[in-house]
Amino acid sequence: MKDLSQKHIVLGLSGGIACYKAAELCRLLMKAGASVQVVMTEAATQFITPVTMQALSGQEVFVSQWDDRQANNMAHINLSRQASAIVVAPASADFMAKLIHGRADDLLSLMCLARPLESTPLLLAPAMNKEMWSHPATQRNVAQLTQDGAFVLGVAQGDQACGESGDGRMLEPMEIAQELSDFFVPKLLRGYRVLINAGPTFEPIDPVRGLTNLSSGKMGFALASAAKAAGAQVTLVSGPVHLQTPRGVQRIQVQTGLQMHQQVMQHVKEADIFIATAAVADWRVKAYSAHKLKKTPEHRAPQFEFEENPDILSEVAHGDKALKGDLFCVGFSAETHDLLKHASEKRVRKKVPLMVGNVGPLTFGLDDNELILIDDKGVKTLERDSKENLAHLLVADLAERVQSFFKGKKR
Ligand code: C5P
């Protein structure tokens, strides 16, 4: 998630049991660097107290439109003018019904109506029983709110507080925070289809053993998330990693280098950009043993014969699509020494316009990294930062490159 420092979020709570999740959302937004002003409806105060929200946000909570704490007694104007966005979570069925009529008989709805449409976006995270959600009235209201310029986030499916199960649960706090953070990201890759491979591959030796490497997949997943936030349609071919799929990203799970090769070759047909962050194992054992290899009484270690895995990036970058200028390829190079020299040579050898270099032991498994970007003109450094922030910087850099690469070409 991109950090939210400099953002001032008005977090609105309308009445619903999901109010308890707004406490966690508030905490997450603050953790991401945002300042949070909480505004609650009377109904919301039945579910969670303003004291809780005040303690978490570190700011006085507003509930009533008659609150005289603001010098000019116009909280609805003052609060909405200062906001980078208003997020209503939970947005109840009743609250949304109110908004579509432009009603304003409580502070939160008054503030939503009084917000400048151009500069203060409104995001709504609906939460309600499945019948209420699927009711034509609610669906009509969602469509109307969208037409009126609000951003209605989706709902989750699952168990509901009422004991039923279905659509209508509020998204999890982390998902709402992610949606909000994505919302602020400039849509520099809108219209582009991005294929990314990430993580290590695992080359089995027998049913319990295999060859792999130390790649965590974090950089590739962060890139997938940042590209999606920038408006791209993203497909992520992932080796075995313990990472959550970024929201809105299509993930294809593989294990071996050959499987990764096959999936990349298939999906690259529908891609405009290919980013190879995966640490594909260079070799696989020639003869896989269907049974667990046993130690011998003579304690003789087994001898393995290896064969080379296909170089996926090289094959893609030397393929027709890339050569015709219909695909922009980016490689990653993890080295232990002479980073610039090795990464530059790889860029030429693999025929990619951009090679991103990093020092393996200074990135494997870590949450931060430092990158160098090498192209035919020279080198640019992205200083040590979180992988999330680096991914956003890289996506912004990439967007400029692909715009000139595809200039005049219909994708
Ligand atoms: O040759 P080396 O593994 O250092 O090159 C790194 C780049 O090549 C990465 O972008 C990696 O994803 C890609 N690669 C590949 N297939 C391989 C080996 C590396 O696509 N078999």
Residues whose N, C-alpha, C, O or C-beta is under 5 A from the ligand:
A	BS01	C5P	A276 T277 A278 A279 V280 A281 N309 P310 D311 I312 L313 S314 V330 G331 F332 S333 A334
